[in-house]
Amino acid sequence: MSSLAGKTLFITGASRGIGLAIALRAARDGANVAIAAKSSVPNPKLAGTIHTAAEAVNAAGGRGLALKCDIREEDDVRAAVAATVDVFGGIDILVNNASAIWLRGALDTPMKRFDLMSQVNSRGSFLCAQACLPHLLEAANPHILTLAPPPSLDSKWWAPHTGYTLAKMGMSFVTLGLAAEFGPQGVAVNALWPRTLIATEALNMIPGVEAANGRKPEIMADAAHAVLVREARGFSGHFLIDDEVLAEAGITDLSGYAIDPSKPLYPDLFLD
């Protein structure tokens, strides 16, 4: 299989950034895409809403469904999943893209921020998987793909921002557990992480880093596509890196993904 034509994707946080890029890549194949995010009205500081994302999916050749959904809220998630099934008849792919970030030390991390990261990152990924799995188990080639790093206990990733690392690694450990539980049942459960920083709004959280030091979200979209068209059975529990996935697919010239080819690329967090 080399296309997602006719497949239904449920993508969290897909109103902008990497989630939107993945949605548009699938749309070019003719996929159905549920845009599950909180952004239902324009924000002067952040471009994009669920409605503009759904329109972009339609324009790219897919079928978009705008769903206002806060993945911290169980009722929101279950309603969004039900609406997706009602409109498209099922769910083939879950992409856990939504994530919250706060790169500060313990004394500079308000508990409100700590709770937000835990609720969105690890709990949200688990909840979305739990809601989608009954439908994924009925799909022909089901995938869960979570944007999470390879698990690491290296203290250099924990000391500077324990709260964020805990929440992000929580997504990684959710991936490990679900892969072990549902991989044998034919669901591909894997994680994908970028080698370098990606030019999204999250870069604004990292002092001294500019978009010019990163790559476009499309590199993650193309890597995700390469993963999601694979045979699901027997392909689970992997922590994949975008450039390695693309190299395996025969794409080794990544210069076109750079925001500014003259600038050095900065490695993303959690990778040596």
C-alpha positions in Angstrom: 0.0 0.0 0.0 1.4 3.4 -0.9 -1.7 5.6 -0.5 -4.1 6.6 2.2 -7.0 7.1 -0.2 -10.3 6.4 1.5 -8.6 6.0 4.9 -10.0 7.9 7.9 -7.5 9.7 10.2 -8.3 11.2 13.6 -5.6 13.7 14.3 -5.3 15.7 17.5 -4.0 19.2 17.5 -4.3 19.4 13.7 -5.4 23.0 13.3 -1.8 24.0 12.7 1.9 22.9 12.7 2.9 19.3 12.3 -0.7 18.0 12.8 -2.0 20.1 9.9 1.0 19.1 7.7 0.2 15.4 8.4 -3.5 16.1 7.6 -2.7 17.8 4.3 -0.3 15.0 3.2 -3.1 12.5 3.8 -5.6 14.7 2.1 -3.5 14.7 -1.1 -4.1 10.9 -1.2 -7.9 11.5 -0.9 -8.1 10.6 2.8 -10.8 11.6 5.3 -9.4 13.7 8.1 -11.0 14.5 11.5 -9.3 17.7 12.8 -9.7 17.4 16.5 -8.5 20.5 18.3 -9.5 23.3 20.6 -9.0 26.1 18.1 -12.5 26.8 16.9 -12.1 30.6 16.7 -9.2 32.7 15.3 -6.4 33.6 17.7 -4.4 36.7 16.9 -1.3 35.1 18.2 -1.7 31.7 16.5 -2.7 31.1 12.9 -5.3 28.5 12.0 -8.5 27.0 13.4 -10.2 23.6 13.0 -12.4 25.2 10.3 -9.5 26.6 8.2 -7.7 23.3 8.6 -10.8 21.3 7.4 -11.1 23.7 4.4 -7.4 23.2 3.6 -7.9 19.4 3.7 -10.9 19.7 1.3 -8.8 21.9 -1.0 -6.0 19.4 -1.0 -8.3 16.6 -2.2 -9.5 15.0 1.0 -12.6 15.3 3.2 -12.1 17.4 6.3 -14.2 17.3 9.5 -13.7 20.1 12.0 -14.2 18.9 15.6 -13.8 21.2 18.6 -12.2 18.9 21.1 -10.2 19.4 24.2 -8.4 16.1 24.7 -8.2 16.7 28.4 -12.0 16.2 28.5 -13.2 12.6 28.2 -16.7 13.7 26.9 -15.1 15.8 24.2 -12.9 13.0 23.0 -15.7 10.4 22.9 -18.0 12.8 21.2 -15.4 13.7 18.5 -14.7 10.0 17.9 -18.4 9.2 17.6 -18.9 12.1 15.2 -16.0 10.9 13.0 -17.4 7.4 12.8 -20.9 8.8 12.0 -19.5 10.9 9.1 -16.9 8.6 7.7 -18.0 5.1 8.9 -15.0 4.2 11.0 -11.4 5.2 12.0 -8.3 3.7 10.4 -5.6 5.8 12.0 -5.1 7.8 15.1 -2.3 10.4 15.2 -1.6 11.7 18.7 -0.1 15.0 17.8 -1.4 17.4 20.4 1.1 18.3 23.1 1.8 21.0 25.7 5.3 22.3 26.4 6.9 24.3 29.3 10.7 24.2 29.4 11.4 25.4 32.9 12.9 23.9 36.0 11.0 22.6 39.0 10.9 25.9 40.9 9.7 27.8 37.8 6.9 25.4 36.8 3.5 26.3 38.1 1.4 23.3 39.0 -1.2 24.6 36.5 1.4 24.1 33.7 2.5 20.8 35.1 -1.1 19.5 35.2 -1.7 20.8 31.6 1.2 18.9 30.2 0.3 15.7 32.0 -3.3 16.0 30.9 -2.6 16.8 27.3 0.5 14.7 26.6 0.3 11.3 28.4 -3.3 11.2 29.6 -4.6 12.7 26.3 -2.8 10.2 24.2 -4.1 7.3 26.3 -7.6 8.7 26.2 -7.7 9.2 22.5 -6.3 5.7 21.9 -8.9 4.2 24.3 -11.7 5.9 22.4 -10.4 5.0 19.0 -9.3 1.5 19.6 -12.7 -0.2 19.3 -12.9 1.2 15.8 -9.2 0.6 14.9 -9.6 -3.1 15.8 -12.2 -3.3 13.1 -10.1 -1.5 10.5 -8.2 -3.2 7.7 -4.8 -1.7 8.4 -5.0 0.2 11.7 -2.3 2.5 13.0 -1.7 4.6 16.1 1.2 7.0 15.6 2.2 9.3 18.5 4.6 12.2 18.2 6.9 11.2 21.1 10.7 10.6 21.5 12.5 7.4 22.2 12.3 6.7 26.0 15.3 8.0 27.9 16.3 8.0 31.6 19.3 10.3 30.8 19.3 12.9 33.5 20.4 15.6 31.0 16.9 15.5 29.7 15.2 15.5 33.1 17.1 18.1 35.1 16.3 21.2 33.0 12.6 20.5 32.7 11.3 17.6 34.7 7.7 18.4 34.2 7.8 18.5 30.4 10.1 15.5 30.1 7.8 13.5 32.4 4.8 14.4 30.3 6.5 13.8 27.0 8.1 10.5 28.1 4.6 9.6 29.3 3.5 9.6 25.7 6.5 7.3 24.9 5.6 4.9 27.6 1.9 4.9 26.6 3.2 3.9 23.1 5.2 1.0 24.6 2.3 -0.3 26.6 -0.3 -0.1 23.8 2.1 -1.6 21.3 2.6 -4.6 23.6 -1.1 -5.0 24.2 -2.5 -4.3 20.7 0.3 -5.0 18.4 -0.4 -8.8 18.6 -4.0 -7.9 17.6 -2.8 -6.3 14.4 -2.7 -2.6 15.4 0.5 -0.8 14.5 1.4 1.3 17.6 4.5 3.4 17.0 6.1 6.8 17.8 7.7 9.4 15.5 10.1 12.1 16.5 12.1 14.7 14.5 15.9 14.7 14.2 16.0 18.5 14.2 13.8 21.2 15.6 10.7 21.8 13.5 9.5 25.3 12.8 6.3 25.5 14.7 4.9 27.7 17.5 6.6 25.5 20.0 10.0 27.0 19.0 8.9 30.2 20.7 9.3 28.3 24.0 13.0 27.7 23.4 15.2 30.7 24.2 17.7 31.7 21.5 16.3 29.4 18.8 14.7 30.7 15.7 12.7 29.1 12.9 15.7 29.4 10.6 17.4 26.7 12.7 14.7 24.2 12.0 13.0 22.2 9.3 9.5 22.6 7.9 6.7 20.5 9.4 6.4 18.8 6.0 9.3 16.5 6.9 7.3 15.0 9.7 4.3 14.8 7.4 6.2 12.9 4.8 7.7 10.6 7.4 4.3 10.0 9.0 2.9 9.1 5.6 5.6 6.6 5.0 4.8 5.0 8.3 1.0 5.0 8.0 1.0 3.3 4.5 3.0 0.3 5.9 1.4 -3.1 6.7 0.2 -2.7 10.3 0.5 -6.3 11.4 3.9 -7.1 12.8 5.0 -3.4 12.8 4.6 -2.1 16.4 6.6 -0.7 19.3 9.0 1.3 17.2 10.4 4.7 18.1 11.1 6.2 14.7 13.1 9.2 13.7 11.9 11.3 10.7 15.1 11.2 8.6 15.6 7.5 9.1 12.1 6.8 8.0 12.6 8.9 4.9 16.0 7.3 4.1 14.3 3.9 4.3 11.7 5.2 1.8 14.6 6.3 -0.5 14.5 10.0 0.3 18.0 11.1 1.4 18.2 14.7 0.1 16.5 16.7 2.9 17.7 20.1 1.9 14.3 21.1 0.7 12.9 20.8 4.2 15.2 23.4 5.7 13.7 26.8 6.6 17.0 28.4 5.8 19.6 26.1 4.2 22.4 28.6 5.1 21.7 28.2 8.9 22.7 25.3 11.1 20.1 22.8 12.0 19.5 22.4 15.8 18.8 18.9 17.1 15.5 18.4 18.8 15.2 17.5 22.5 15.7 14.0 23.7 18.1 12.9 20.9 21.9 12.7 21.3 
